[in-house]
Amino acid sequence: MLRGMKTTYHLVGAAGVGMSPLAELLLDLGHVVTGSDRFLDQGVAADALSVLRARGARLFPQDGSGVTSETTTVVASTAVEPDNPDLAAARARGIPMLHRAEMLAHCAAGARLLAVAGTSGKTTTTAMLGWILTEAGLDPTVVNGGAVTAWRGADRTGSVRRGPSDLWVVEVDESDRSLLRFTPEWAVITNISRDHFPLPETIRLFQDFAARVRREIVCFPDAADLLALPPDRVVTAEDEAGVFAGPAGDELRIAGETVRVPLPGRHNLENAALAARLALRVGAAPAAVRTALARFPGVARRLEMVAPPARGVRVLDDYGHNPAKISAAWRAAAADARRVLGVWRPHGFRPLAEMMDDLADAFAAVCRPEDELFLLPVFFAGGTVVRSADSGELAERLRARGARARTVAGYDELRKALLDALRPGDTALIMGARDPELPRFARALAADWAAR
């Protein structure tokens, strides 16, 4: 539908982790892209917007001015409110509007689509799968919610790779049910847990997704059992690409030989097993899979070490924003750290309220007596929200359970508190979604500590 036809797409919320890769993909396909974002209105710097500008996208305030007579289609995600000025302008002009996932599905029409789904780990698994297939010479197009660090550049986010083959590797999202807009040939389901919906509803959602997969689903046996998947539709990741826990817990056996996965944590070992299993299934040679995984450069904001360790201190940046992801990141960081000084910023009032009990359980379980958690205020990017919970409530719950947790008013207070508290052997783990300041803070903290 989109190939060979140059059109103008306006993307609302162009800095988002789902929207910015779509904008980059549309540019790769030769289309004209305009966009808006609240960060532009607020004067907040966002790296994705800088990349899009460098690629030739035209960016506008989110006041409707970017939607013009030249605009062919307006694209928005579920996060955009119906009364958004850009959407209002599109309605007034009679310009068609598409959901982000629908637009991406149109782009991938006719491709051999490999979709990666799951409550946690899908971004890393998508990156690993795309990297393996690229290094194995299968030349896929990859569209992901996180950047492969080796693919980043001044004019590339690293979240998109445009390849000439008919293989497409795409991360699909359950948070707004938009994964149901895709009909993939193969799929990975990383895991299933309560996050955006109650567990029974989440299970039904992934069952509906599984029914849309035309060939096979790669997953672990527990996910297959939870979804009651027919055995003839399942390829288990504990088969040819089975998990093998070596002495350091970071080894993977592929076709009888072992490869070390250069990312910390058991969860990354499992992500690698899933990616390797599907790569083998679509034709990558075992030796090429092993070589690619051993050289995997990592994913931005997924336990990313933002600078070389300085004076015995590591600073890690992670996108962890739900209990499962937070737990996995903290355990991986703690494995070889004297202490973890964790930072978390809730990414919205409603998610914090809905996950409060699970978040308290998760932090209380992973925060050792010597560790400490610093909680920033809830991130608010604008719009209409009910302020139904705050970071102080979570801190109080954790202190009542014996965990060391405190709130900080902002980044200046946080910087001073961490620099005063850090000691050789510690790991500072910066976690949270949506706020573009988090990764910048992590890098600044590492530089400030190194300079002391």
C-alpha positions as CSV (number, residue, x, y, z in Angstrom):
1,M,0.0,0.0,0.0
2,L,2.8,2.5,1.0
3,R,5.7,1.4,-1.2
4,G,6.2,3.4,-4.3
5,M,3.7,6.0,-3.3
6,K,5.1,9.2,-1.7
7,T,2.8,10.7,0.8
8,T,2.9,13.1,3.7
9,Y,2.3,11.7,7.2
10,H,1.9,13.8,10.3
11,L,2.8,12.0,13.6
12,V,1.3,13.3,16.8
13,G,3.7,12.7,19.7
14,A,6.7,12.1,17.4
15,A,9.2,11.7,20.3
16,G,7.5,8.7,21.7
17,V,9.2,5.3,21.9
18,G,6.6,3.9,19.4
19,M,6.1,7.0,17.3
20,S,9.7,8.0,16.6
21,P,10.7,4.6,15.1
22,L,7.6,4.8,12.9
23,A,8.6,8.3,11.7
24,E,12.0,7.1,10.9
25,L,10.7,4.1,9.0
26,L,8.4,6.3,7.0
27,L,11.3,8.5,6.1
28,D,13.3,5.3,5.1
29,L,10.4,4.4,2.8
30,G,10.7,7.7,1.1
31,H,7.7,9.6,2.5
32,V,7.4,13.1,3.8
33,V,7.1,13.2,7.6
34,T,5.9,16.0,9.8
35,G,5.3,15.7,13.5
36,S,4.5,17.4,16.8
37,D,5.2,16.6,20.4
38,R,4.4,18.1,23.8
39,F,8.2,18.2,24.5
40,L,8.5,20.8,21.8
41,D,5.8,22.9,23.4
42,Q,7.5,22.6,26.8
43,G,11.0,23.3,25.5
44,V,12.2,19.8,26.6
45,A,15.1,18.3,24.6
46,A,14.4,14.9,23.2
47,D,17.1,13.0,21.3
48,A,14.5,11.4,19.0
49,L,13.4,14.8,17.8
50,S,16.9,15.8,17.0
51,V,17.4,12.6,14.8
52,L,14.1,13.3,13.0
53,R,15.1,16.9,12.3
54,A,18.4,15.6,10.9
55,R,16.5,13.2,8.7
56,G,14.4,16.0,7.2
57,A,11.2,15.7,9.2
58,R,9.4,19.0,9.9
59,L,8.4,19.5,13.5
60,F,5.6,21.8,14.8
61,P,4.1,22.8,18.1
62,Q,1.2,20.5,19.1
63,D,-1.4,23.2,18.3
64,G,-2.8,21.9,15.0
65,S,-0.5,24.0,12.8
66,G,1.4,20.9,11.5
67,V,-1.8,19.5,9.9
68,T,-2.1,21.2,6.5
69,S,-3.6,20.7,3.1
70,E,-0.5,18.7,2.2
71,T,-1.1,16.2,5.0
72,T,-2.2,12.8,3.6
73,T,-2.8,11.0,7.0
74,V,-2.5,11.9,10.7
75,V,-1.1,9.1,12.9
76,A,-1.5,9.0,16.6
77,S,-1.1,6.5,19.4
78,T,-3.6,5.5,22.2
79,A,-1.8,8.0,24.5
80,V,-3.1,11.0,22.5
81,E,-6.3,12.4,23.9
82,P,-9.3,12.7,21.5
83,D,-9.4,16.5,22.0
84,N,-5.7,16.9,20.9
85,P,-5.4,20.0,18.6
86,D,-3.7,18.0,15.9
87,L,-6.6,15.5,15.8
88,A,-9.1,18.3,15.9
89,A,-7.4,19.9,12.9
90,A,-7.4,16.6,11.0
91,R,-11.2,16.2,11.7
92,A,-11.8,19.7,10.5
93,R,-9.9,19.1,7.3
94,G,-11.4,15.7,6.7
95,I,-7.9,14.1,6.8
96,P,-7.8,10.3,7.6
97,M,-6.4,9.3,10.9
98,L,-4.7,6.0,11.7
99,H,-3.5,4.4,14.9
100,R,0.3,4.0,15.2
101,A,0.1,0.2,15.0
102,E,-2.2,0.3,12.1
103,M,0.2,2.5,10.2
104,L,3.1,0.1,11.0
105,A,1.0,-2.9,9.9
106,H,0.4,-1.1,6.6
107,C,4.1,-0.6,6.1
108,A,4.8,-4.2,6.7
109,A,2.0,-5.5,4.5
110,G,3.3,-8.3,2.2
111,A,6.4,-8.9,4.3
112,R,7.3,-12.1,6.2
113,L,6.6,-10.6,9.6
114,L,8.3,-11.8,12.8
115,A,6.4,-10.1,15.7
116,V,7.8,-10.0,19.2
117,A,5.3,-9.7,22.0
118,G,5.2,-10.2,25.8
119,T,4.8,-8.4,29.0
120,S,8.5,-7.9,29.6
121,G,11.7,-8.4,27.5
122,K,10.2,-7.8,24.1
123,T,12.3,-4.8,23.2
124,T,15.6,-6.6,24.0
125,T,14.4,-9.8,22.3
126,T,13.4,-7.8,19.2
127,A,16.8,-6.1,19.2
128,M,18.6,-9.4,19.6
129,L,16.5,-11.1,16.8
130,G,17.1,-8.2,14.4
131,W,20.8,-8.1,15.2
132,I,21.2,-11.9,14.7
133,L,19.4,-11.9,11.4
134,T,21.3,-8.9,10.2
135,E,24.7,-10.4,11.2
136,A,23.7,-13.7,9.6
137,G,23.1,-12.0,6.3
138,L,19.3,-12.2,6.1
139,D,19.1,-8.4,6.0
140,P,15.8,-7.7,7.7
141,T,13.9,-4.5,8.4
142,V,13.7,-4.0,12.2
143,V,11.3,-1.7,14.0
144,N,11.7,-1.6,17.7
145,G,10.9,0.4,20.8
146,G,14.5,0.6,21.9
147,A,17.8,1.3,20.1
148,V,20.5,-1.2,19.3
149,T,23.5,0.8,20.5
150,A,25.6,0.0,17.4
151,W,22.9,1.3,15.1
152,R,22.7,4.7,16.7
153,G,24.0,7.9,15.0
154,A,23.3,11.5,14.5
155,D,20.7,10.7,12.0
156,R,19.6,7.3,13.3
157,T,17.8,6.5,16.5
158,G,19.1,2.9,16.4
159,S,15.5,1.6,16.8
160,V,15.0,1.1,13.1
161,R,17.0,-0.7,10.5
162,R,15.8,-0.8,6.9
163,G,16.8,-4.0,5.1
164,P,16.1,-5.1,1.5
165,S,14.8,-8.6,2.3
166,D,11.2,-9.5,2.9
167,L,11.9,-10.3,6.6
168,W,10.5,-7.8,9.0
169,V,11.1,-7.9,12.8
170,V,8.7,-5.8,14.8
171,E,8.0,-5.3,18.4
172,V,4.2,-5.3,19.1
173,D,2.5,-3.8,22.1
174,E,-0.1,-5.3,24.5
175,S,-0.5,-2.1,26.6
176,D,-3.2,-0.7,24.2
177,R,-4.1,-4.1,22.6
178,S,-2.5,-2.8,19.4
179,L,-0.7,-6.2,18.9
180,L,-4.0,-7.4,17.5
181,R,-3.6,-5.2,14.4
182,F,-0.8,-7.6,13.2
183,T,-1.0,-11.0,11.5
184,P,2.5,-12.2,11.7
185,E,4.0,-15.3,10.1
186,W,6.0,-16.1,13.2
187,A,5.9,-14.7,16.7
188,V,7.8,-14.7,20.0
189,I,5.9,-14.4,23.3
190,T,8.5,-13.6,25.9
191,N,6.4,-14.0,29.1
192,I,3.0,-13.0,30.5
193,S,2.3,-11.2,33.8
194,R,0.0,-8.6,35.2
195,D,0.9,-5.1,34.0
196,H,-1.6,-3.0,32.1
197,F,-4.5,-5.4,32.7
198,P,-5.5,-8.0,35.3
199,L,-3.9,-11.4,34.6
200,P,-7.0,-13.1,33.2
201,E,-7.6,-10.3,30.8
202,T,-3.9,-10.3,29.8
203,I,-4.0,-14.1,29.1
204,R,-7.1,-13.6,26.9
205,L,-5.3,-10.8,25.0
206,F,-2.3,-13.0,24.2
207,Q,-4.5,-15.9,23.3
208,D,-6.2,-13.7,20.8
209,F,-2.8,-12.6,19.5
210,A,-1.6,-16.2,19.2
211,A,-4.6,-17.1,17.1
212,R,-3.5,-14.4,14.6
213,V,0.0,-16.0,14.1
214,R,0.0,-17.9,10.8
215,R,2.8,-20.4,11.5
216,E,4.6,-20.9,14.8
217,I,5.0,-19.2,18.2
218,V,8.4,-19.3,20.0
219,C,8.0,-19.2,23.8
220,F,8.9,-21.0,27.0
221,P,6.7,-23.9,28.2
222,D,5.2,-21.9,31.1
223,A,3.9,-19.3,28.6
224,A,2.6,-22.0,26.3
225,D,0.8,-23.7,29.2
226,L,-0.7,-20.4,30.6
227,L,-2.1,-19.7,27.1
228,A,-3.2,-23.3,26.5
229,L,-1.5,-23.1,23.1
230,P,-1.8,-26.2,20.8
231,P,1.5,-28.1,20.9
232,D,1.7,-28.1,17.1
233,R,1.8,-24.3,17.1
234,V,4.6,-24.0,19.7
235,V,8.4,-24.0,19.3
236,T,9.9,-24.1,22.7
237,A,13.0,-22.0,23.4
238,E,14.3,-24.9,25.5
239,D,14.8,-27.1,22.5
240,E,17.6,-26.5,20.0
241,A,18.4,-23.1,21.5
242,G,17.9,-24.2,25.1
243,V,18.9,-22.2,28.1
244,F,22.1,-23.5,29.6
245,A,23.1,-21.9,32.9
246,G,26.8,-21.9,33.1
247,P,28.9,-21.0,36.2
248,A,28.3,-17.3,35.7
249,G,24.6,-17.8,34.7
250,D,25.2,-16.1,31.3
251,E,25.7,-18.9,28.8
252,L,23.4,-20.3,26.1
253,R,23.7,-23.6,24.3
254,I,22.9,-23.4,20.6
255,A,23.0,-26.5,18.4
256,G,25.2,-28.2,21.0
257,E,27.7,-25.4,21.4
258,T,27.8,-22.7,24.1
259,V,27.9,-19.0,23.6
260,R,28.2,-16.3,26.3
261,V,25.6,-13.6,26.2
262,P,27.2,-10.2,26.8
263,L,24.3,-8.8,28.9
264,P,23.8,-9.3,32.6
265,G,20.8,-11.2,34.2
266,R,19.0,-14.4,33.7
267,H,16.2,-12.6,31.9
268,N,18.6,-11.6,29.2
269,L,19.8,-15.2,28.8
270,E,16.1,-16.1,28.3
271,N,15.6,-13.2,25.8
272,A,18.6,-14.5,23.9
273,A,17.3,-18.0,23.8
274,L,14.0,-16.9,22.3
275,A,15.7,-14.7,19.7
276,A,18.1,-17.5,18.8
277,R,15.4,-20.1,18.5
278,L,13.3,-18.0,16.0
279,A,16.4,-17.0,14.0
280,L,17.3,-20.7,13.6
281,R,13.7,-21.3,12.5
282,V,13.7,-18.8,9.7
283,G,17.1,-19.9,8.3
284,A,20.0,-18.5,10.2
285,A,22.9,-20.9,10.5
286,P,23.7,-22.0,14.1
287,A,27.3,-20.8,13.8
288,A,26.1,-17.4,12.6
289,V,23.6,-17.2,15.5
290,R,26.3,-17.9,18.0
291,T,28.7,-15.4,16.6
292,A,26.1,-12.7,16.4
293,L,24.9,-13.2,20.0
294,A,28.5,-13.1,21.3
295,R,28.9,-9.7,19.7
296,F,25.5,-8.3,20.6
297,P,26.2,-4.6,21.5
298,G,23.3,-4.1,23.8
299,V,20.1,-2.0,23.8
300,A,19.8,1.6,24.9
301,R,18.3,2.0,28.3
302,R,18.2,-1.8,29.0
303,L,20.8,-2.2,31.7
304,E,23.0,0.1,29.6
305,M,26.3,1.0,31.2
306,V,26.4,4.7,30.3
307,A,30.1,5.1,30.9
308,P,33.1,2.9,31.8
309,P,33.1,2.2,35.6
310,A,35.0,5.0,37.5
311,R,36.6,4.6,40.9
312,G,34.7,1.3,41.5
313,V,31.2,2.7,40.6
314,R,29.0,1.7,37.7
315,V,26.0,3.7,36.5
316,L,23.3,1.7,34.7
317,D,20.4,3.1,32.8
318,D,17.2,1.0,32.4
319,Y,13.7,1.5,31.0
320,G,12.2,-0.6,33.9
321,H,8.7,0.6,34.6
322,N,6.7,-2.3,35.7
323,P,7.3,-4.8,38.6
324,A,8.7,-7.6,36.4
325,K,11.1,-5.3,34.6
326,I,12.2,-3.5,37.8
327,S,12.8,-6.8,39.6
328,A,14.9,-8.3,36.7
329,A,17.0,-5.1,36.3
330,W,17.6,-4.8,40.1
331,R,18.6,-8.5,40.5
332,A,21.0,-8.2,37.5
333,A,22.6,-5.0,38.9
334,A,22.9,-6.6,42.4
335,A,24.6,-9.7,41.2
336,D,28.1,-8.2,41.4
337,A,27.5,-5.0,43.3
338,R,28.3,-4.2,47.0
339,R,25.2,-2.1,47.0
340,V,22.5,-1.0,44.6
341,L,21.5,2.7,44.8
342,G,18.3,2.5,42.7
343,V,16.4,5.4,41.2
344,W,12.9,5.1,39.9
345,R,10.5,7.6,38.3
346,P,6.9,6.5,37.9
347,H,5.8,7.1,34.3
348,G,2.2,8.1,35.1
349,F,-0.3,8.5,37.9
350,R,-2.7,5.8,36.8
351,P,0.0,3.1,36.3
352,L,1.4,3.9,39.7
353,A,-2.0,3.6,41.3
354,E,-2.9,0.4,39.5
355,M,0.4,-1.3,40.2
356,M,1.1,0.1,43.7
357,D,0.7,-3.2,45.5
358,D,2.8,-5.1,42.9
359,L,5.4,-2.4,42.9
360,A,5.7,-2.5,46.7
361,D,6.1,-6.3,46.5
362,A,8.7,-6.1,43.8
363,F,10.9,-3.4,45.4
364,A,10.6,-5.0,48.8
365,A,11.7,-8.3,47.4
366,V,14.8,-7.1,45.6
367,C,16.0,-4.2,47.8
368,R,18.6,-5.8,50.2
369,P,19.2,-4.3,53.6
370,E,22.3,-2.5,52.3
371,D,20.5,-1.1,49.1
372,E,18.5,2.1,48.9
373,L,15.8,3.4,46.6
374,F,15.4,7.0,45.6
375,L,11.9,7.9,44.2
376,L,11.4,10.9,41.9
377,P,8.0,12.5,41.5
378,V,5.6,11.0,39.0
379,F,6.4,12.1,35.4
380,F,3.7,14.3,33.9
381,A,3.9,15.3,30.3
382,G,0.7,17.2,30.2
383,G,-2.9,16.4,29.4
384,T,-5.9,15.4,31.6
385,V,-5.0,13.0,34.4
386,V,-6.3,12.0,37.8
387,R,-3.5,12.3,40.3
388,S,-4.5,9.2,42.1
389,A,-1.2,8.2,43.7
390,D,2.3,9.6,44.3
391,S,5.8,8.5,45.0
392,G,5.5,9.3,48.7
393,E,2.9,6.6,49.1
394,L,5.1,4.0,47.6
395,A,8.1,5.1,49.8
396,E,5.9,4.8,52.9
397,R,4.9,1.3,52.0
398,L,8.4,0.3,51.5
399,R,9.7,1.8,54.7
400,A,7.0,-0.1,56.6
401,R,8.4,-3.3,55.1
402,G,11.9,-2.5,56.1
403,A,13.3,-1.3,52.8
404,R,15.4,1.9,52.6
405,A,13.4,4.2,50.4
406,R,13.0,8.0,50.2
407,T,11.6,10.6,47.9
408,V,13.6,13.4,46.3
409,A,12.0,16.6,44.9
410,G,13.9,16.6,41.6
411,Y,17.1,15.9,39.8
412,D,19.2,18.5,41.7
413,E,18.4,16.9,45.0
414,L,18.9,13.4,43.6
415,R,22.3,14.3,42.2
416,K,23.6,15.6,45.5
417,A,22.1,12.6,47.4
418,L,23.7,10.0,45.1
419,L,27.1,11.7,44.9
420,D,27.1,11.8,48.8
421,A,26.0,8.2,49.1
422,L,28.1,6.4,46.4
423,R,31.1,4.4,47.4
424,P,33.4,2.0,45.5
425,G,31.7,-1.2,44.7
426,D,28.3,0.4,44.3
427,T,26.0,0.4,41.3
428,A,23.7,3.3,40.6
429,L,20.7,2.0,38.7
430,I,18.5,4.6,37.0
431,M,15.1,3.4,36.0
432,G,11.9,4.7,34.5
433,A,10.0,5.3,31.2
434,R,8.9,8.3,29.2
435,D,11.0,11.0,30.9
436,P,13.8,12.0,28.4
437,E,15.8,13.5,31.3
438,L,16.5,10.0,32.9
439,P,19.2,8.8,30.5
440,R,20.8,12.3,30.4
441,F,20.8,12.3,34.2
442,A,22.5,8.9,34.2
443,R,25.3,10.1,32.0
444,A,25.7,13.3,33.9
445,L,25.9,11.4,37.2
446,A,28.6,9.1,35.8
447,A,30.6,12.1,34.6
448,D,30.2,14.0,37.9
449,W,31.3,10.9,39.9
450,A,34.4,10.4,37.6
451,A,35.4,14.0,38.0
452,R,35.3,14.0,41.8
